[in-house]
Amino acid sequence: MEHTSDEPADALWSRLRLIEGQPLESRADAYGAVHDELMKRLEGAPRAAAGPASR
């Protein structure tokens, strides 16, 4: 089933707003956790077929 709603983006924006509300000292760790989670999702995503644009 393809996910076409804005739920993932809405959840990300909500999480980023929560991070911005945290004390400055804890923001770096929170942003690092978001980065790590997004990187894992990207690494697990299917790759597009190699075509002329990818050369």
N, C-alpha and C positions, 0 to 999 in steps of 0.2 A: 504494500500500500504506500503510495507516494504521499509525502507530508507536504501539503500545500498551504497550510495555515500560517499565520504569523506567530504562533505560539513560541517557537524557539527564539525568535528575535525579541519578542516581548519579555520572555524570561531572562534573556541576556541583559536587556536594558534595565529590568527590575533589579537584577543582581548588581549591575554597575552602579545604580543609584544607591543601593545599600552600602556598597563599598565606599562611595563618596561621602557617606554620612558617618563613616568610622573615623576614629582618631588617626591622624597622619601616620603615626608609628605603625599601625597595623595594615595600612592600605597596600604597601608593597607586597606583603605576603598574600593578601587577598587577590591582588591583580596577578600575581605569579600563579596562583591556583587556577584562575580563569584561563590564563595563557596555557597552562599545562593541559587543562581539560579540552580546550579548543584544538590544540595540537594533536592530541590523541584522536579526536573526532576526524580531523583532516587526514591523519595517517591511515585511518580505517575506512575512509571513503573510497568508493570505486574510482579508478582513474579513467579519464576519457581515452578513447582509442587514439593512438598516435596518427597524426595526419600531417599535411603540409605545414600547418601553422605551428606545430610543435618542434620543427627542425631547427 
